[in-house]
Amino acid sequence: MLVTLLQATVAAGASDLHITVGRPATARRDGVLIPFEGVGLLEPADTERMVKSLLNSHQLEELEENMQVDFSFGLESIGRFRANAYLQRTSYALALRVIPFRVRSLEELGAPPAATMLLERPYGLVLVVGPTGSGKSTTLAAMIDRINESRPVHILTIEDPIEYLHHHKLAMVNQREVGTDVNSFPDGLRSALREDPDVILLGEMRDLDSISIALTLAETGHLVFATLHTNDAAQALDRIVDVF
């Protein structure tokens, strides 16, 4: 059932699929929530079965311990999805974001020329900021893909979870997922110092350790890309200052 719903979500051009008890499966298209027609109200057993069908033993353990878990997965010929499974009213729920197989170009996204100029810098910190759903991950993926196509460098990503898959092109790309390939963002950043990267993508600067290490990497000859959940660039600077 879940695979059919995901197929329908992608076919409808929706960005998200929501699974929760007491409501039909619901897609978000053009910012509006639309219940699927012909799909009955979901029962607790339905959502539990869907959640557990997607999780490995480690992810299921994290869900039981933390009452939520982030992960990503792909379905052949359908697409990739970023997901959050969580508990609400003691039942399971799912929020799934559609991730296209193909990384869109900066031109397709309407990025300004200044965005391309940032990719040519030998080192520094590039922050992509905005509220949830504003396209931060999509923009970062386009930036990394452009570097991958144009520069013979080592790109290292640390993500939670991995969203877009980057294949080796002119650059070499290694992608590490928190909880699967590395214990935490700070651990991944610390080990990056020994992995000879030129470009580092940090999925999100969440805490003091991550921010401190990212700044150190940017100051020591690495080009670092990261995201922050703020409304604009000015708020991003305030957030960083507040952390310290």
C-alpha positions as CSV (number, residue, x, y, z in Angstrom):
1,M,0.0,0.0,0.0
2,L,2.8,2.5,0.9
3,V,4.6,1.9,-2.4
4,T,1.4,2.6,-4.3
5,L,0.9,5.8,-2.3
6,L,4.4,7.0,-2.9
7,Q,4.0,6.3,-6.7
8,A,0.8,8.4,-6.6
9,T,2.5,11.2,-4.7
10,V,5.3,11.4,-7.3
11,A,2.9,11.1,-10.2
12,A,0.8,14.0,-8.8
13,G,3.8,16.3,-8.5
14,A,3.4,16.5,-4.8
15,S,6.3,17.4,-2.5
16,D,5.3,15.4,0.6
17,L,3.2,12.5,1.8
18,H,1.7,12.3,5.3
19,I,0.6,9.1,7.0
20,T,-1.3,9.4,10.3
21,V,-4.1,7.6,12.2
22,G,-7.7,8.7,11.7
23,R,-7.1,10.4,8.3
24,P,-6.6,9.1,4.7
25,A,-3.0,9.3,3.4
26,T,-2.5,13.0,2.5
27,A,-0.2,14.6,0.0
28,R,1.1,18.2,-0.1
29,R,1.0,19.8,-3.5
30,D,1.7,23.5,-4.1
31,G,1.7,24.0,-0.4
32,V,-1.8,22.6,0.1
33,L,-2.7,19.3,1.9
34,I,-4.9,17.0,-0.3
35,P,-6.2,13.7,1.0
36,F,-6.1,10.8,-1.4
37,E,-9.5,9.9,-2.8
38,G,-10.6,6.3,-2.3
39,V,-8.3,5.7,0.6
40,G,-10.0,5.0,3.9
41,L,-9.1,6.4,7.3
42,L,-5.8,4.8,8.5
43,E,-5.9,2.6,11.6
44,P,-3.0,2.3,14.1
45,A,-2.1,-1.1,12.7
46,D,-1.9,0.5,9.2
47,T,0.6,3.2,10.2
48,E,2.6,0.8,12.4
49,R,3.0,-1.6,9.5
50,M,4.0,1.1,7.1
51,V,6.6,2.6,9.5
52,K,8.2,-0.8,10.4
53,S,8.3,-1.8,6.7
54,L,10.8,1.1,6.1
55,L,13.1,0.8,9.1
56,N,16.1,-1.3,9.7
57,S,16.8,-2.7,13.2
58,H,19.0,0.3,14.2
59,Q,16.4,2.8,13.0
60,L,13.6,1.0,14.8
61,E,15.7,1.0,18.0
62,E,16.2,4.7,17.6
63,L,12.5,5.3,17.1
64,E,11.6,3.3,20.2
65,E,14.2,5.2,22.3
66,N,13.7,8.7,21.0
67,M,10.1,8.4,19.7
68,Q,11.2,9.8,16.3
69,V,13.8,8.9,13.7
70,D,15.0,10.6,10.5
71,F,16.0,8.4,7.5
72,S,16.0,8.3,3.7
73,F,15.4,5.6,1.2
74,G,15.0,5.0,-2.5
75,L,12.5,3.0,-4.6
76,E,13.6,2.0,-8.1
77,S,11.9,3.8,-10.9
78,I,9.9,5.9,-8.3
79,G,12.2,8.2,-6.5
80,R,14.1,8.9,-3.3
81,F,12.4,10.0,-0.1
82,R,13.5,11.8,3.1
83,A,11.3,10.6,6.0
84,N,10.6,11.2,9.6
85,A,8.8,8.5,11.6
86,Y,7.4,9.7,14.9
87,L,4.8,8.9,17.6
88,Q,1.6,10.9,18.1
89,R,-1.1,9.9,20.6
90,T,0.9,6.6,21.1
91,S,0.5,5.7,17.4
92,Y,2.9,5.8,14.5
93,A,3.0,8.6,11.9
94,L,5.2,9.4,8.9
95,A,6.2,12.5,7.0
96,L,7.9,11.8,3.7
97,R,9.5,14.4,1.4
98,V,10.0,13.5,-2.3
99,I,13.7,13.9,-3.4
100,P,14.1,13.7,-7.2
101,F,16.6,11.3,-8.6
102,R,18.1,14.0,-10.8
103,V,19.8,17.0,-9.2
104,R,18.5,20.2,-10.7
105,S,21.0,22.7,-12.0
106,L,21.5,26.1,-10.4
107,E,20.1,27.6,-13.6
108,E,16.9,25.6,-13.3
109,L,16.6,26.8,-9.7
110,G,17.0,30.4,-10.8
111,A,20.1,30.9,-8.6
112,P,21.9,34.3,-9.1
113,P,25.4,34.4,-10.7
114,A,26.8,35.1,-7.2
115,A,25.9,31.6,-6.2
116,T,28.2,30.2,-9.0
117,M,31.0,32.6,-7.9
118,L,30.9,31.1,-4.4
119,L,31.7,27.7,-5.8
120,E,35.0,28.9,-7.2
121,R,36.4,30.0,-3.8
122,P,39.3,27.8,-2.5
123,Y,38.1,28.0,1.1
124,G,35.5,29.6,3.4
125,L,32.0,29.0,4.8
126,V,28.9,29.1,2.6
127,L,25.6,29.1,4.4
128,V,22.3,28.3,2.7
129,V,19.5,29.5,5.0
130,G,15.7,29.6,5.0
131,P,12.6,28.2,6.7
132,T,11.5,24.6,6.3
133,G,10.6,23.7,2.7
134,S,12.3,26.7,1.1
135,G,14.7,24.6,-1.0
136,K,17.9,24.6,1.1
137,S,18.7,20.9,0.4
138,T,17.9,21.3,-3.3
139,T,20.1,24.4,-3.6
140,L,23.0,22.7,-1.8
141,A,22.7,19.6,-4.0
142,A,22.9,21.8,-7.1
143,M,26.0,23.6,-5.7
144,I,27.7,20.3,-4.9
145,D,26.8,18.8,-8.3
146,R,28.3,21.9,-10.1
147,I,31.6,21.4,-8.2
148,N,31.5,17.7,-8.9
149,E,31.2,18.4,-12.6
150,S,33.8,21.1,-12.8
151,R,36.6,20.6,-10.2
152,P,39.0,17.7,-9.6
153,V,38.6,17.8,-5.8
154,H,37.5,15.6,-2.9
155,I,34.0,16.3,-1.7
156,L,32.9,14.9,1.6
157,T,29.3,15.2,2.9
158,I,28.0,14.6,6.4
159,E,24.2,14.3,6.3
160,D,21.3,13.2,8.5
161,P,20.0,11.6,6.4
162,I,21.6,11.4,3.0
163,E,19.1,13.0,0.6
164,Y,20.5,13.4,-2.9
165,L,23.0,10.8,-4.2
166,H,26.1,12.2,-5.8
167,H,28.1,10.0,-8.1
168,H,31.8,10.5,-8.9
169,K,32.3,12.8,-11.8
170,L,35.4,15.1,-12.2
171,A,35.4,15.2,-8.4
172,M,35.5,12.3,-5.9
173,V,32.4,12.3,-3.7
174,N,32.1,10.5,-0.4
175,Q,28.8,10.7,1.5
176,R,28.5,9.8,5.2
177,E,25.2,9.4,7.0
178,V,24.8,10.2,10.7
179,G,23.8,7.0,12.5
180,T,24.9,4.7,9.7
181,D,28.4,5.8,8.6
182,V,29.3,8.1,11.5
183,N,28.0,8.7,15.0
184,S,27.3,12.4,14.9
185,F,27.9,15.6,13.0
186,P,30.8,16.7,15.3
187,D,32.4,13.2,15.0
188,G,32.1,13.4,11.2
189,L,33.6,16.9,11.1
190,R,36.5,15.9,13.4
191,S,37.4,12.9,11.3
192,A,37.1,15.0,8.1
193,L,40.4,16.6,9.2
194,R,42.1,13.2,8.5
195,E,40.2,12.4,5.3
196,D,41.8,15.0,3.0
197,P,38.7,16.8,1.8
198,D,38.7,19.9,-0.3
199,V,35.0,20.6,-0.1
200,I,32.8,19.6,2.9
201,L,29.0,19.6,3.0
202,L,27.5,19.7,6.5
203,G,23.8,18.9,6.4
204,E,23.0,21.2,9.3
205,M,24.9,23.2,11.8
206,R,22.9,22.1,14.9
207,D,25.0,22.8,17.9
208,L,28.1,24.5,19.3
209,D,30.5,21.7,18.4
210,S,29.3,21.5,14.8
211,I,29.5,25.2,14.3
212,S,32.9,25.5,16.0
213,I,34.5,22.7,13.9
214,A,32.9,24.0,10.7
215,L,34.4,27.4,11.3
216,T,37.8,25.9,12.0
217,L,37.6,23.8,8.8
218,A,36.6,26.9,6.8
219,E,39.6,28.8,8.2
220,T,42.1,26.1,7.5
221,G,41.8,25.8,3.7
222,H,38.5,24.0,3.2
223,L,35.3,25.1,1.4
224,V,32.5,24.3,3.8
225,F,28.8,24.3,2.9
226,A,26.1,24.1,5.5
227,T,22.4,24.9,6.2
228,L,20.7,26.8,9.0
229,H,17.0,27.0,9.8
230,T,16.6,30.8,9.8
231,N,14.5,33.2,7.8
232,D,17.4,35.2,6.3
233,A,21.1,35.7,6.3
234,A,21.1,38.3,9.1
235,Q,19.3,35.9,11.4
236,A,21.8,33.2,10.5
237,L,24.6,35.4,11.8
238,D,22.7,36.1,15.0
239,R,22.1,32.4,15.5
240,I,25.8,31.7,15.3
241,V,26.7,34.5,17.7
242,D,24.0,33.4,20.1
243,V,25.4,29.8,20.2
244,F,28.7,31.1,21.4
